[in-house]
């Protein structure tokens, strides 16, 4: 199971062009500038972001 998770993380890194990608969770509040709302820390200008539309209406 850990092997599959590592493969998925590595493939995300490759398909994002080698840039770090963080995911918006919004678990703390709706503030985009709150690093706790991102599962990889607060993104900067060189960071890719992922917002999963299935979690929001």
Biopython code that builds the backbone (N, CA, C, O; Angstrom):
import numpy as np
from Bio.PDB.StructureBuilder import StructureBuilder

atoms = [
    (1, "UNK", "N", (0.820, -1.192, 0.000)),
    (1, "UNK", "CA", (0.000, 0.000, 0.000)),
    (1, "UNK", "C", (0.866, 1.259, 0.000)),
    (1, "UNK", "O", (0.559, 2.220, -0.706)),
    (2, "UNK", "N", (1.932, 1.261, 0.776)),
    (2, "UNK", "CA", (2.833, 2.415, 0.814)),
    (2, "UNK", "C", (3.489, 2.595, -0.550)),
    (2, "UNK", "O", (3.702, 3.721, -1.000)),
    (3, "UNK", "N", (3.808, 1.478, -1.206)),
    (3, "UNK", "CA", (4.421, 1.532, -2.525)),
    (3, "UNK", "C", (3.514, 2.253, -3.516)),
    (3, "UNK", "O", (3.985, 3.072, -4.305)),
    (4, "UNK", "N", (2.220, 1.954, -3.482)),
    (4, "UNK", "CA", (1.257, 2.599, -4.380)),
    (4, "UNK", "C", (1.182, 4.094, -4.091)),
    (4, "UNK", "O", (1.136, 4.901, -5.019)),
    (5, "UNK", "N", (1.171, 4.468, -2.821)),
    (5, "UNK", "CA", (1.131, 5.883, -2.453)),
    (5, "UNK", "C", (2.373, 6.612, -2.956)),
    (5, "UNK", "O", (2.279, 7.740, -3.440)),
    (6, "UNK", "N", (3.534, 5.971, -2.843)),
    (6, "UNK", "CA", (4.764, 6.584, -3.334)),
    (6, "UNK", "C", (4.740, 6.755, -4.847)),
    (6, "UNK", "O", (5.189, 7.778, -5.365)),
    (7, "UNK", "N", (4.224, 5.769, -5.547)),
    (7, "UNK", "CA", (4.111, 5.854, -7.008)),
    (7, "UNK", "C", (3.203, 7.018, -7.388)),
    (7, "UNK", "O", (3.531, 7.787, -8.291)),
    (8, "UNK", "N", (2.067, 7.155, -6.707)),
    (8, "UNK", "CA", (1.144, 8.250, -7.017)),
    (8, "UNK", "C", (1.771, 9.608, -6.741)),
    (8, "UNK", "O", (1.609, 10.535, -7.534)),
    (9, "UNK", "N", (2.476, 9.736, -5.640)),
    (9, "UNK", "CA", (3.146, 10.998, -5.326)),
    (9, "UNK", "C", (4.203, 11.320, -6.360)),
    (9, "UNK", "O", (4.307, 12.462, -6.809)),
    (10, "UNK", "N", (4.987, 10.329, -6.742)),
    (10, "UNK", "CA", (6.045, 10.540, -7.727)),
    (10, "UNK", "C", (5.462, 10.908, -9.077)),
    (10, "UNK", "O", (5.989, 11.789, -9.755)),
    (11, "UNK", "N", (4.374, 10.243, -9.487)),
    (11, "UNK", "CA", (3.772, 10.539, -10.784)),
    (11, "UNK", "C", (3.167, 11.937, -10.790)),
    (11, "UNK", "O", (3.203, 12.605, -11.823)),
    (12, "UNK", "N", (2.618, 12.398, -9.684)),
    (12, "UNK", "CA", (2.112, 13.761, -9.600)),
    (12, "UNK", "C", (3.251, 14.745, -9.786)),
    (12, "UNK", "O", (3.092, 15.755, -10.471)),
    (13, "UNK", "N", (4.390, 14.464, -9.189)),
    (13, "UNK", "CA", (5.565, 15.324, -9.321)),
    (13, "UNK", "C", (6.015, 15.396, -10.782)),
    (13, "UNK", "O", (6.355, 16.473, -11.273)),
    (14, "UNK", "N", (6.020, 14.272, -11.467)),
    (14, "UNK", "CA", (6.455, 14.230, -12.858)),
    (14, "UNK", "C", (5.470, 14.972, -13.758)),
    (14, "UNK", "O", (5.884, 15.796, -14.574)),
    (15, "UNK", "N", (4.177, 14.693, -13.623)),
    (15, "UNK", "CA", (3.184, 15.297, -14.500)),
    (15, "UNK", "C", (3.001, 16.784, -14.233)),
    (15, "UNK", "O", (2.485, 17.504, -15.087)),
    (16, "UNK", "N", (3.411, 17.248, -13.078)),
    (16, "UNK", "CA", (3.322, 18.678, -12.785)),
    (16, "UNK", "C", (4.550, 19.414, -13.294)),
    (16, "UNK", "O", (4.747, 20.583, -12.963)),
    (17, "UNK", "N", (5.369, 18.761, -14.083)),
    (17, "UNK", "CA", (6.549, 19.395, -14.637)),
    (17, "UNK", "C", (7.671, 19.534, -13.634)),
    (17, "UNK", "O", (8.530, 20.404, -13.781)),
    (18, "UNK", "N", (7.679, 18.690, -12.616)),
    (18, "UNK", "CA", (8.731, 18.720, -11.628)),
    (18, "UNK", "C", (8.532, 19.764, -10.547)),
    (18, "UNK", "O", (9.415, 19.963, -9.713)),
    (19, "UNK", "N", (7.397, 20.429, -10.544)),
    (19, "UNK", "CA", (7.135, 21.426, -9.511)),
    (19, "UNK", "C", (6.376, 20.796, -8.356)),
    (19, "UNK", "O", (5.689, 19.788, -8.521)),
    (20, "UNK", "N", (6.508, 21.394, -7.206)),
    (20, "UNK", "CA", (5.765, 20.953, -6.041)),
    (20, "UNK", "C", (4.290, 21.262, -6.251)),
    (20, "UNK", "O", (3.947, 22.343, -6.731)),
    (21, "UNK", "N", (3.417, 20.332, -5.899)),
    (21, "UNK", "CA", (1.971, 20.532, -6.008)),
    (21, "UNK", "C", (1.362, 20.358, -4.628)),
    (21, "UNK", "O", (1.625, 19.365, -3.950)),
    (22, "UNK", "N", (0.552, 21.314, -4.212)),
    (22, "UNK", "CA", (-0.158, 21.216, -2.942)),
    (22, "UNK", "C", (-1.656, 21.180, -3.215)),
    (22, "UNK", "O", (-2.122, 21.675, -4.242)),
    (23, "UNK", "N", (-2.401, 20.592, -2.292)),
    (23, "UNK", "CA", (-3.842, 20.445, -2.438)),
    (23, "UNK", "C", (-4.582, 21.331, -1.453)),
    (23, "UNK", "O", (-4.244, 21.380, -0.270)),
    (24, "UNK", "N", (-5.590, 22.029, -1.947)),
    (24, "UNK", "CA", (-6.455, 22.841, -1.091)),
    (24, "UNK", "C", (-7.386, 21.905, -0.342)),
    (24, "UNK", "O", (-8.049, 21.063, -0.948)),
    (25, "UNK", "N", (-7.436, 22.051, 0.982)),
    (25, "UNK", "CA", (-8.358, 21.262, 1.785)),
    (25, "UNK", "C", (-9.446, 22.133, 2.390)),
    (25, "UNK", "O", (-10.594, 21.701, 2.494)),
    (26, "UNK", "N", (-9.106, 23.346, 2.789)),
    (26, "UNK", "CA", (-10.071, 24.221, 3.443)),
    (26, "UNK", "C", (-10.525, 23.680, 4.782)),
    (26, "UNK", "O", (-11.602, 24.034, 5.261)),
    (27, "UNK", "N", (-9.714, 22.823, 5.395)),
    (27, "UNK", "CA", (-10.104, 22.179, 6.651)),
    (27, "UNK", "C", (-10.184, 23.139, 7.827)),
    (27, "UNK", "O", (-10.943, 22.898, 8.766)),
    (28, "UNK", "N", (-9.413, 24.224, 7.793)),
    (28, "UNK", "CA", (-9.380, 25.143, 8.929)),
    (28, "UNK", "C", (-10.395, 26.266, 8.772)),
    (28, "UNK", "O", (-11.185, 26.530, 9.678)),
    (29, "UNK", "N", (-10.371, 26.920, 7.629)),
    (29, "UNK", "CA", (-11.299, 28.006, 7.318)),
    (29, "UNK", "C", (-11.257, 28.239, 5.818)),
    (29, "UNK", "O", (-10.720, 27.406, 5.088)),
    (30, "UNK", "N", (-11.800, 29.336, 5.341)),
    (30, "UNK", "CA", (-11.808, 29.594, 3.899)),
    (30, "UNK", "C", (-10.726, 30.581, 3.476)),
    (30, "UNK", "O", (-10.778, 31.102, 2.362)),
    (31, "UNK", "N", (-9.753, 30.848, 4.333)),
    (31, "UNK", "CA", (-8.676, 31.792, 4.046)),
    (31, "UNK", "C", (-7.603, 31.121, 3.196)),
    (31, "UNK", "O", (-6.956, 30.174, 3.642)),
    (32, "UNK", "N", (-7.413, 31.613, 1.967)),
    (32, "UNK", "CA", (-6.428, 31.056, 1.054)),
    (32, "UNK", "C", (-5.009, 31.239, 1.560)),
    (32, "UNK", "O", (-4.122, 30.465, 1.201)),
    (33, "UNK", "N", (-4.778, 32.259, 2.395)),
    (33, "UNK", "CA", (-3.435, 32.555, 2.886)),
    (33, "UNK", "C", (-3.093, 31.817, 4.176)),
    (33, "UNK", "O", (-2.043, 32.066, 4.769)),
    (34, "UNK", "N", (-3.955, 30.923, 4.613)),
    (34, "UNK", "CA", (-3.718, 30.118, 5.810)),
    (34, "UNK", "C", (-3.088, 28.790, 5.371)),
    (34, "UNK", "O", (-3.737, 27.974, 4.717)),
    (35, "UNK", "N", (-1.826, 28.586, 5.735)),
    (35, "UNK", "CA", (-1.126, 27.368, 5.344)),
    (35, "UNK", "C", (-1.783, 26.089, 5.843)),
    (35, "UNK", "O", (-1.576, 25.023, 5.262)),
    (36, "UNK", "N", (-2.570, 26.176, 6.911)),
    (36, "UNK", "CA", (-3.258, 24.996, 7.446)),
    (36, "UNK", "C", (-4.364, 24.503, 6.509)),
    (36, "UNK", "O", (-4.841, 23.378, 6.661)),
    (37, "UNK", "N", (-4.773, 25.324, 5.552)),
    (37, "UNK", "CA", (-5.806, 24.925, 4.598)),
    (37, "UNK", "C", (-5.236, 24.200, 3.379)),
    (37, "UNK", "O", (-5.985, 23.794, 2.490)),
    (38, "UNK", "N", (-3.928, 24.039, 3.337)),
    (38, "UNK", "CA", (-3.249, 23.362, 2.232)),
    (38, "UNK", "C", (-2.522, 22.144, 2.786)),
    (38, "UNK", "O", (-1.902, 22.230, 3.846)),
    (39, "UNK", "N", (-2.584, 21.007, 2.088)),
    (39, "UNK", "CA", (-1.945, 19.802, 2.628)),
    (39, "UNK", "C", (-0.455, 19.740, 2.350)),
    (39, "UNK", "O", (0.187, 18.752, 2.709)),
    (40, "UNK", "N", (0.110, 20.740, 1.735)),
    (40, "UNK", "CA", (1.548, 20.772, 1.514)),
    (40, "UNK", "C", (2.146, 22.093, 1.955)),
    (40, "UNK", "O", (3.282, 22.415, 1.606)),
    (41, "UNK", "N", (1.387, 22.854, 2.716)),
    (41, "UNK", "CA", (1.830, 24.182, 3.125)),
    (41, "UNK", "C", (1.354, 25.236, 2.141)),
    (41, "UNK", "O", (0.859, 24.915, 1.061)),
    (42, "UNK", "N", (1.505, 26.467, 2.514)),
    (42, "UNK", "CA", (1.061, 27.597, 1.703)),
    (42, "UNK", "C", (1.847, 27.653, 0.393)),
    (42, "UNK", "O", (3.076, 27.719, 0.417)),
    (43, "UNK", "N", (1.146, 27.626, -0.764)),
    (43, "UNK", "CA", (1.857, 27.660, -2.038)),
    (43, "UNK", "C", (2.443, 29.044, -2.317)),
    (43, "UNK", "O", (1.940, 30.058, -1.834)),
    (44, "UNK", "N", (3.517, 29.061, -3.106)),
    (44, "UNK", "CA", (4.077, 30.326, -3.568)),
    (44, "UNK", "C", (4.001, 30.355, -5.095)),
    (44, "UNK", "O", (3.345, 29.508, -5.701)),
    (45, "UNK", "N", (4.661, 31.314, -5.707)),
    (45, "UNK", "CA", (4.537, 31.485, -7.161)),
    (45, "UNK", "C", (5.097, 30.313, -7.967)),
    (45, "UNK", "O", (4.739, 30.155, -9.134)),
    (46, "UNK", "N", (5.957, 29.497, -7.383)),
    (46, "UNK", "CA", (6.516, 28.354, -8.091)),
    (46, "UNK", "C", (5.846, 27.036, -7.768)),
    (46, "UNK", "O", (6.315, 25.978, -8.187)),
    (47, "UNK", "N", (4.757, 27.091, -7.029)),
    (47, "UNK", "CA", (4.069, 25.878, -6.574)),
    (47, "UNK", "C", (2.800, 25.654, -7.381)),
    (47, "UNK", "O", (2.028, 26.585, -7.609)),
    (48, "UNK", "N", (2.586, 24.410, -7.815)),
    (48, "UNK", "CA", (1.336, 24.059, -8.461)),
    (48, "UNK", "C", (0.287, 23.793, -7.395)),
    (48, "UNK", "O", (0.611, 23.354, -6.292)),
    (49, "UNK", "N", (-0.958, 24.057, -7.720)),
    (49, "UNK", "CA", (-2.038, 23.786, -6.766)),
    (49, "UNK", "C", (-3.070, 22.874, -7.382)),
    (49, "UNK", "O", (-3.226, 22.822, -8.602)),
    (50, "UNK", "N", (-3.768, 22.159, -6.532)),
    (50, "UNK", "CA", (-4.836, 21.271, -6.949)),
    (50, "UNK", "C", (-6.045, 21.567, -6.068)),
    (50, "UNK", "O", (-5.958, 21.535, -4.841)),
    (51, "UNK", "N", (-7.171, 21.854, -6.713)),
    (51, "UNK", "CA", (-8.428, 22.051, -6.005)),
    (51, "UNK", "C", (-9.402, 21.041, -6.573)),
    (51, "UNK", "O", (-9.783, 21.125, -7.740)),
    (52, "UNK", "N", (-9.805, 20.088, -5.753)),
    (52, "UNK", "CA", (-10.689, 19.017, -6.195)),
    (52, "UNK", "C", (-12.132, 19.522, -6.160)),
    (52, "UNK", "O", (-12.678, 19.734, -5.078)),
    (53, "UNK", "N", (-12.764, 19.718, -7.332)),
    (53, "UNK", "CA", (-14.110, 20.276, -7.361)),
    (53, "UNK", "C", (-15.182, 19.356, -6.792)),
    (53, "UNK", "O", (-16.286, 19.818, -6.504)),
    (54, "UNK", "N", (-14.890, 18.069, -6.621)),
    (54, "UNK", "CA", (-15.897, 17.161, -6.083)),
    (54, "UNK", "C", (-16.164, 17.409, -4.603)),
    (54, "UNK", "O", (-17.176, 16.957, -4.068)),
    (55, "UNK", "N", (-15.249, 18.135, -3.934)),
    (55, "UNK", "CA", (-15.430, 18.409, -2.503)),
    (55, "UNK", "C", (-16.219, 19.676, -2.235)),
    (55, "UNK", "O", (-16.554, 19.958, -1.084)),
    (56, "UNK", "N", (-16.525, 20.451, -3.275)),
    (56, "UNK", "CA", (-17.165, 21.743, -3.085)),
    (56, "UNK", "C", (-18.378, 21.881, -3.978)),
    (56, "UNK", "O", (-18.418, 21.358, -5.091)),
    (57, "UNK", "N", (-19.364, 22.595, -3.469)),
    (57, "UNK", "CA", (-20.578, 22.827, -4.272)),
    (57, "UNK", "C", (-20.833, 24.303, -4.419)),
    (57, "UNK", "O", (-21.806, 24.701, -5.059)),
]
sb = StructureBuilder()
sb.init_structure("model")
sb.init_model(0)
sb.init_chain("A")
sb.init_seg("    ")
for serial, (resi, resn, name, xyz) in enumerate(atoms, 1):
    if name == "N":
        sb.init_residue(resn, " ", resi, " ")
    sb.init_atom(name, np.array(xyz, "f"), 0.0, 1.0, " ", f" {name:<3s}", serial, name[0])
structure = sb.get_structure()
